[in-house]
Amino acid sequence: MPTALSLSALSFVAVLAALPAHGARADERAPLRVLAAASLADAVADAARDWNGARVEASFGASSALARQVRDGAPGDVFLSASRAWMDFLRDAGALAGEPVVVARNRLVCIAPRGRGEALAGAGVTGPRALAGALDDDARIAIADEGVPAGEYARAALASSGADEALRGRLVGQRDVRAVLYAVEAGEVDAGFVYATDARVADVDVVFAFDPATHPPIEYLAAALRGARAPAEARRFLDHLRSAAVRARLAAAGFALP
């Protein structure tokens, strides 16, 4: 069975170091280490600005890669996953300190470089089967790698719609969903599959939204990690993620609220 190709584009793994915290002696406390799905980069940065606690150091990447790192002993206090499966993976590994909570939901969309997406939409592309018919055989479509939540949601949607065989040979693997976004925005590929909130922060066209019934629900779950050096602070950050202020920011960014 053909497999997706791999681009050499860099994945989105960044650190928000020493975001200012409010409150007395905040700078003297050990930072709160947050490991989060790449698609939550902007949302976590916003939540950190409202946070009245230790400064936040956040690392972003594919939920699958981060979960494996935690399982293998990487330090962290809070984990935010774009997939329940990878949160269950850490529960089974004994790495969670308490039950995870759902903090947001999302939708899956197909995007294209600016201008190209308008042409596809104008040609009547409203779903993956129409996309397969509209693109040339040598077209390239960016998709997150197997195991990465965004990629798994997209593969499920393609299979459910009957477009997986037609598109498989054109898929180009990417390390995480933000790498897909950057490849499309840079015009390195003809289309890509990302979350709706990712499309809002890039100069791309949204061609269509996938029917949510064609893939598992896209949920973001947060949990404190067993290795947290300040467990009470980690639990307090989970409460903060469900506060009115953070929920308002999430809604403004296009996330659906639980």
Secondary structure, DSSP 8 states (H G I E B T S, - for coil): ----EE--------EETT----STTGGGS--EEEEEEGGGHHHHHHHHHT--SS-EEEEEE-HHHHHHHHHTT---SEEEES-HHHHHHHHHTT-BSS--EEEEE--EEEEEETTHHHHHHHTT--SHHHHHHHS-TT--EEEE-TTSHHHHHHHHHHHHHT-HHHHGGGEEEESSHHHHHHHHHTTSSSEEEEEHHHHHTSSEEEEEE--GGGS---EEEEEEBTT-SSHHHHHHHHHHHTSHHHHHHHHHTT-B--
